[in-house]
Amino acid sequence: VDQLQAAGWQVAEDRVTGQGPNGPVTFVNLIARYGDSVDAAFWNRPVRGLLGAHIDSKFYPGRNFVGALDAAASVGLILELARQLQDHPEQARQLELVFFDGEEAFGENIGMTRVGGRQAYDGLYGSRHYAGRWRGARQKPEFGLILDLLGHPDLQVRYPADSPQPLVEVMMRAASTAGVEERFQRAAGPILDDHVPLNNAGIPTLDIIGDFREGDWWHTDRDNLSLVSEDSLATFLRIVRTIFKEPFEMKLAILSRSRNCYSTQRLREAAVKRGHRVKVLDTLRFAIDLEKGDPDLYYRSVRLSHYDAIIPRIGASITY
């Protein structure tokens, strides 16, 4: 909490009570948003994306289980990203960071089990509660990203087979840019993790999770700091930064006769400041191919590429 607040993020607790093997257990999610205000409007304003990891470790009575990869390293990665986003406040304000408590089951595996003499769902306590806040919301985040089991020097990622395909494509482009796309493979089937309640609540969410089957450390005392690689975390930090940059970055065109026009310059500066790509296109350099059934728009004799939005700055002297 101190690190988040020092980086300009406000933190709120989100509590839920679940049934443990010896009685009720209170879990505490931590939710962080960037900015100074902490009134109701601050927490109710829409956000475009979610980034989360779980802060609990598997409970083993009588053992000092650390859980460095599962999932302290992923939490550390998010804290570092939060620090870096101080330099990109517009992007930071569009994110909600969520640190889930109670991801791990009290039993061996996440799922339906017999707890306290009755059938109940064991695990994902925090994310199931948190997702319930969004289920009936009129305006939900556009996407979510969950990090888990990251940081191993020989990390291989097995993302769930039912992952939202648009997010998979963004992830794979980011992995390719980082030169590690060979480490990313689709799992044979679904995976139970904190992304599942979010997807069920209508928020397309991708789980970037390390393949724990490759070693003998998962849920053992060997999952300690000696397994965490600084280089591996740095690589995945770059990947996450790239993933989050793409949904916020728009390709814009400003239609203007002169890029030196004051209003055109101000529009361009404002868009670039918010992380968008901008081109100024001369309004009189366009041509239209009106071939039946397949019209095309050309700029300087080259077919126009895709733009997310067009901003017209067209003077009255060249309108009809």
C-alpha positions as CSV (number, residue, x, y, z in Angstrom):
1,V,0.0,0.0,0.0
2,D,2.8,2.4,0.9
3,Q,4.5,1.9,-2.5
4,L,1.3,2.5,-4.4
5,Q,0.5,5.6,-2.5
6,A,4.1,6.9,-2.9
7,A,3.6,6.5,-6.7
8,G,0.3,8.6,-6.7
9,W,-2.2,5.7,-6.4
10,Q,-5.1,5.7,-4.0
11,V,-5.9,2.3,-2.4
12,A,-9.1,1.0,-1.0
13,E,-9.9,-2.3,0.7
14,D,-12.6,-4.7,-0.6
15,R,-13.5,-7.3,2.0
16,V,-15.4,-10.6,1.7
17,T,-16.0,-13.4,4.1
18,G,-15.6,-17.0,2.9
19,Q,-16.0,-20.4,4.6
20,G,-12.6,-21.9,5.6
21,P,-12.1,-25.4,7.0
22,N,-12.2,-24.1,10.6
23,G,-14.8,-21.4,10.1
24,P,-15.4,-18.1,8.4
25,V,-12.3,-16.3,6.9
26,T,-12.2,-12.7,5.9
27,F,-10.3,-11.9,2.7
28,V,-9.2,-8.4,1.7
29,N,-8.7,-7.3,-1.9
30,L,-6.7,-4.1,-2.5
31,I,-8.0,-1.9,-5.3
32,A,-5.9,1.0,-6.6
33,R,-6.6,4.0,-8.9
34,Y,-4.4,6.8,-9.9
35,G,-5.1,10.4,-8.8
36,D,-5.6,12.7,-5.9
37,S,-9.3,12.7,-5.3
38,V,-10.9,10.0,-3.1
39,D,-14.6,11.0,-3.3
40,A,-17.3,8.7,-4.5
41,A,-17.0,9.9,-8.1
42,F,-13.3,8.9,-8.1
43,W,-14.1,5.3,-7.4
44,N,-17.2,5.2,-9.6
45,R,-15.7,6.7,-12.7
46,P,-15.3,4.3,-15.7
47,V,-11.9,2.7,-16.3
48,R,-10.8,1.1,-19.6
49,G,-8.7,-1.7,-18.2
50,L,-8.0,-3.9,-15.2
51,L,-4.6,-5.4,-14.1
52,G,-4.5,-7.9,-11.3
53,A,-2.6,-10.6,-9.4
54,H,-3.2,-12.5,-6.2
55,I,-1.5,-11.5,-3.0
56,D,-2.2,-14.6,-0.9
57,S,-0.1,-17.7,-0.7
58,K,-1.2,-21.3,-0.4
59,F,-2.0,-22.1,3.2
60,Y,-0.2,-25.1,4.7
61,P,-0.5,-25.6,8.4
62,G,2.9,-25.8,10.1
63,R,4.8,-24.8,7.0
64,N,6.4,-21.5,6.0
65,F,5.3,-21.4,2.3
66,V,6.6,-18.3,0.6
67,G,5.0,-18.4,-2.8
68,A,7.7,-16.2,-4.5
69,L,6.5,-17.2,-8.0
70,D,2.9,-17.9,-6.8
71,A,2.4,-15.0,-7.0
72,A,4.6,-12.5,-5.1
73,A,6.8,-11.8,-8.2
74,S,3.7,-10.9,-10.3
75,V,2.6,-8.5,-7.6
76,G,6.1,-6.9,-7.6
77,L,5.8,-6.5,-11.4
78,I,2.5,-4.6,-11.0
79,L,4.0,-2.4,-8.3
80,E,6.9,-1.5,-10.6
81,L,4.5,-0.8,-13.5
82,A,2.5,1.5,-11.1
83,R,5.6,3.4,-10.3
84,Q,6.5,3.8,-14.0
85,L,3.0,5.0,-14.9
86,Q,3.6,8.2,-12.9
87,D,5.1,9.5,-16.1
88,H,2.0,8.6,-18.0
89,P,-0.9,9.9,-15.9
90,E,-3.5,9.8,-18.6
91,Q,-2.9,6.1,-19.1
92,A,-2.7,5.5,-15.4
93,R,-6.1,7.1,-14.8
94,Q,-7.7,4.6,-17.2
95,L,-6.5,1.6,-15.2
96,E,-7.7,-0.1,-12.1
97,L,-5.1,-2.3,-10.3
98,V,-6.5,-5.2,-8.2
99,F,-4.6,-7.4,-5.8
100,F,-6.8,-10.4,-5.1
101,D,-6.9,-12.2,-1.7
102,G,-8.1,-15.8,-1.4
103,E,-7.1,-17.0,-4.9
104,E,-5.8,-20.2,-3.4
105,A,-8.1,-23.0,-2.2
106,F,-7.9,-24.4,1.3
107,G,-8.1,-27.8,-0.3
108,E,-5.8,-29.2,-2.9
109,N,-7.4,-27.6,-5.9
110,I,-9.8,-24.7,-6.8
111,G,-13.4,-25.8,-7.3
112,M,-16.4,-27.4,-5.6
113,T,-15.5,-29.3,-2.5
114,R,-16.8,-30.1,1.0
115,V,-16.0,-27.3,3.4
116,G,-17.3,-27.1,6.9
117,G,-19.7,-29.9,6.4
118,R,-21.3,-28.6,3.2
119,Q,-20.6,-28.3,-0.5
120,A,-19.0,-25.0,-1.4
121,Y,-16.7,-23.4,-4.0
122,D,-13.2,-23.3,-2.6
123,G,-10.8,-20.7,-4.0
124,L,-11.0,-17.5,-6.1
125,Y,-12.7,-15.9,-3.1
126,G,-11.5,-12.4,-3.7
127,S,-11.9,-12.3,-7.5
128,R,-15.4,-13.8,-7.3
129,H,-16.5,-11.1,-4.9
130,Y,-14.8,-8.4,-7.0
131,A,-16.3,-9.5,-10.3
132,G,-19.8,-9.4,-8.7
133,R,-19.4,-5.6,-8.4
134,W,-19.1,-5.4,-12.2
135,R,-21.7,-8.0,-13.2
136,G,-24.6,-5.5,-13.4
137,A,-22.6,-2.4,-14.2
138,R,-23.8,-0.3,-17.1
139,Q,-20.3,0.5,-18.2
140,K,-17.6,-2.2,-17.6
141,P,-13.9,-2.2,-18.3
142,E,-13.1,-3.1,-21.9
143,F,-10.5,-5.7,-20.9
144,G,-8.6,-7.2,-18.1
145,L,-5.2,-8.9,-17.6
146,I,-4.2,-11.3,-14.8
147,L,-0.6,-12.2,-14.0
148,D,0.4,-15.4,-12.2
149,L,3.4,-17.6,-11.7
150,L,5.7,-15.2,-13.5
151,G,9.5,-14.6,-12.9
152,H,11.1,-18.1,-13.4
153,P,14.3,-17.8,-15.5
154,D,13.0,-20.5,-17.9
155,L,9.4,-19.3,-17.8
156,Q,7.0,-20.9,-20.3
157,V,3.6,-19.3,-20.5
158,R,0.5,-21.5,-21.1
159,Y,-2.5,-19.2,-21.5
160,P,-6.0,-20.7,-21.2
161,A,-7.5,-22.2,-24.4
162,D,-10.6,-20.2,-24.0
163,S,-8.8,-16.8,-23.8
164,P,-10.4,-13.9,-25.6
165,Q,-8.8,-14.0,-29.0
166,P,-8.3,-10.2,-29.5
167,L,-6.3,-10.1,-26.3
168,V,-4.3,-13.1,-27.3
169,E,-3.3,-11.4,-30.5
170,V,-2.3,-8.3,-28.6
171,M,-0.2,-10.4,-26.2
172,M,1.5,-12.3,-29.0
173,R,2.5,-9.1,-30.8
174,A,4.0,-7.8,-27.5
175,A,5.8,-11.1,-27.0
176,S,7.1,-10.9,-30.5
177,T,8.4,-7.4,-30.0
178,A,10.2,-8.6,-26.9
179,G,11.7,-11.6,-28.9
180,V,10.2,-14.3,-26.7
181,E,7.1,-15.4,-28.6
182,E,8.3,-19.0,-28.5
183,R,7.7,-19.0,-24.8
184,F,3.9,-18.5,-25.3
185,Q,1.7,-21.5,-26.0
186,R,-2.0,-22.1,-25.8
187,A,-3.0,-24.6,-23.1
188,A,-4.9,-27.7,-24.0
189,G,-8.0,-26.5,-22.1
190,P,-9.3,-23.9,-19.7
191,I,-7.5,-22.9,-16.5
192,L,-9.1,-21.9,-13.2
193,D,-7.6,-18.6,-12.1
194,D,-8.8,-15.1,-11.2
195,H,-9.6,-14.3,-14.8
196,V,-12.6,-16.7,-14.8
197,P,-15.0,-14.6,-12.6
198,L,-14.1,-11.5,-14.6
199,N,-14.9,-13.2,-17.9
200,N,-18.1,-14.5,-16.4
201,A,-19.0,-10.9,-15.4
202,G,-18.6,-9.7,-19.0
203,I,-15.1,-8.3,-18.9
204,P,-12.8,-10.0,-21.5
205,T,-9.8,-11.0,-19.4
206,L,-6.6,-12.7,-20.3
207,D,-4.6,-14.8,-17.9
208,I,-0.8,-14.7,-18.4
209,I,0.2,-17.7,-16.3
210,G,3.5,-19.6,-16.1
211,D,3.5,-23.3,-16.8
212,F,4.0,-24.7,-13.3
213,R,4.1,-28.3,-14.7
214,E,7.7,-27.7,-16.0
215,G,9.3,-27.9,-12.5
216,D,8.9,-29.5,-9.1
217,W,8.5,-26.2,-7.2
218,W,4.8,-25.5,-7.4
219,H,3.1,-25.4,-4.0
220,T,6.3,-26.5,-2.3
221,D,8.9,-24.8,-0.1
222,R,11.1,-24.6,-3.2
223,D,9.0,-21.7,-4.4
224,N,11.2,-19.1,-2.8
225,L,13.2,-16.0,-3.9
226,S,16.0,-18.2,-5.4
227,L,13.6,-19.0,-8.3
228,V,12.9,-15.4,-9.3
229,S,14.9,-14.0,-12.2
230,E,15.3,-10.3,-12.5
231,D,15.8,-10.6,-16.2
232,S,12.7,-12.6,-16.7
233,L,10.6,-10.1,-14.7
234,A,12.1,-7.2,-16.7
235,T,11.1,-9.0,-19.9
236,F,7.5,-9.6,-18.8
237,L,7.3,-6.0,-17.5
238,R,8.1,-4.8,-21.1
239,I,5.5,-7.2,-22.4
240,V,2.8,-5.9,-20.0
241,R,3.7,-2.3,-20.8
242,T,3.3,-3.1,-24.5
243,I,0.0,-4.9,-24.0
244,F,-1.5,-2.0,-22.1
245,K,-0.1,0.6,-24.5
246,E,-1.9,-0.8,-27.6
247,P,-5.5,-0.6,-26.3
248,F,-5.0,3.1,-25.3
249,E,-3.1,4.1,-28.4
250,M,-5.2,5.3,-31.3
251,K,-4.1,6.1,-34.8
252,L,-5.6,9.5,-35.7
253,A,-5.7,11.6,-38.8
254,I,-6.3,15.3,-38.9
255,L,-7.6,16.7,-42.2
256,S,-6.0,20.1,-42.6
257,R,-4.6,22.1,-45.5
258,S,-1.6,23.1,-43.3
259,R,0.2,21.3,-40.5
260,N,1.4,24.7,-39.3
261,C,-2.1,26.0,-38.7
262,Y,-2.4,26.8,-35.0
263,S,-5.5,24.8,-34.3
264,T,-4.1,21.8,-36.2
265,Q,-0.9,22.0,-34.1
266,R,-2.8,22.2,-30.8
267,L,-4.9,19.2,-31.8
268,R,-1.9,17.2,-32.7
269,E,0.0,18.2,-29.5
270,A,-3.0,17.2,-27.3
271,A,-3.3,13.8,-29.0
272,V,0.4,13.0,-28.8
273,K,0.4,14.0,-25.2
274,R,-2.2,11.3,-24.6
275,G,-0.1,8.6,-26.3
276,H,-1.8,8.5,-29.7
277,R,-0.2,8.4,-33.1
278,V,-1.2,11.3,-35.3
279,K,-0.8,12.2,-39.0
280,V,-1.9,15.5,-40.6
281,L,-3.3,14.8,-44.1
282,D,-3.8,17.5,-46.7
283,T,-7.5,17.6,-47.5
284,L,-6.9,18.2,-51.2
285,R,-4.5,15.2,-51.7
286,F,-7.3,12.6,-51.6
287,A,-8.8,10.6,-54.4
288,I,-11.6,8.1,-54.5
289,D,-11.8,5.0,-56.7
290,L,-15.5,4.4,-57.2
291,E,-15.3,0.9,-58.6
292,K,-18.6,-0.8,-58.2
293,G,-19.0,-2.7,-55.0
294,D,-15.4,-2.0,-53.8
295,P,-14.7,1.8,-53.5
296,D,-11.3,2.8,-52.2
297,L,-9.9,6.0,-50.7
298,Y,-6.3,7.1,-51.8
299,Y,-4.0,9.7,-50.3
300,R,-1.2,10.9,-52.5
301,S,-1.9,8.0,-54.9
302,V,-1.5,5.4,-52.1
303,R,-4.4,3.5,-50.8
304,L,-5.3,4.9,-47.4
305,S,-4.5,2.7,-44.4
306,H,-6.7,2.2,-41.3
307,Y,-7.3,5.0,-38.9
308,D,-9.3,4.8,-35.6
309,A,-10.7,8.3,-36.0
310,I,-10.6,11.3,-38.4
311,I,-10.6,14.8,-37.1
312,P,-11.7,17.3,-39.8
313,R,-10.2,20.8,-39.9
314,I,-11.6,21.9,-43.3
315,G,-11.9,25.5,-44.2
316,A,-15.1,26.9,-45.8
317,S,-13.2,27.8,-49.0
318,I,-12.8,24.1,-50.0
319,T,-16.2,22.8,-49.1
320,Y,-19.1,22.3,-51.5
